Every structure is written in structure tokens, then in C-alpha cells.
């Protein structure tokens, strides 16, 4: 069972995703959320975020200024969406991540974000770095320095990833189909 605050945040990011996915510009979306967000805290943060974004600050950077409201995982998902131009998709995934309770959720989100960013034609190194932000430090370290075509080997050597993730990434690298196989791994892990 989700606590009230986490449930409100999940609803907030679902709404953000729905509005952006419907073509509503980000600034207008934030102004709407200032009126309709599910908590007074999120309404106030929406006003602050709207002011920051209208001043030219990226949404992820503005969110990072409120770590008690938007933790590092939320900032990582939003930054990945900004990098890939898929903010509606990554905020929808963030809402699902906030609701997820199983131990493989973070790994699934890594695979999902990597697949989405590669589909959006984000360069490999940038996509990998952005997706790895959702991982804990030991698993993030396994991603650092992994060359194109060598990610599975690095993940396998770290010992911190599920065999399903490692094998799907290995086959994806081998066949030149990393994007769809990352997305499929995320789906099979239960959260993509």
C-alpha cells in the first residue's frame, strides 16, 4: 500500500504525462498543475517550477532544487525525458515506478529508460548515463565506461543485475537491437 505522499506524486506525474502527451506545452501544464495537483505541496511546487521553467531553467534542474519533494529518481526520469524529447513517456514511467514495490523495479526502469532514449536517437553514451541515474551507485558504476557493444559484459561482471537484464542486453548488442530488447526486458521485469 502506498503512503499518501507517494500516491499524490504518482498521480501528479500521471497528470503531467497526460497533459504533455496531449500536446499541452510544459509551462501551461505546470500552471494547470498549480491549480489541480493532488496536494497543496505539489501545487506550490508547480508554481515554483513554472516560474523556473519560464525563466529558462530545465524542469529537471528546477526539481532538483526541491529534493525533499522530488527525489533523485524523479529528477533522473525527468532529465532522461528532457534529453530524449520524451518527457511524456518518462513521466508516465515515473508514475508507475512510484507505485512499484518489487525489488527489480529500479533495474527495470534502467532498461526502460535506456530503450526509450535509444529509440529517440539519443547518442549511446548520453542515453546510458541518463538511464543509469535511476540505479544505486554500485550498479551505476558498472555502467560507467561501458563501450557500445560491451554493456552486457560490464553488467555481468558487476554481479548486480538480474540474468534476464544482462542476457537481453547481450542479445540486443549482438543483433543491433538494443532498444527493443531493453524495452522487452523492462516489460518482463514487470514495470516497463
PyMOL commands that set and color helices and strands:
alter all, ss='L'
color gray80, all
select helices_A, chain A and resi 4-21+26-36+40-54+59-64+72-84+87-99+105-119+124-132+137-143+151-158+163-175+178-189
alter helices_A, ss='H'
color red, helices_A
deselect
rebuild
show_as cartoon
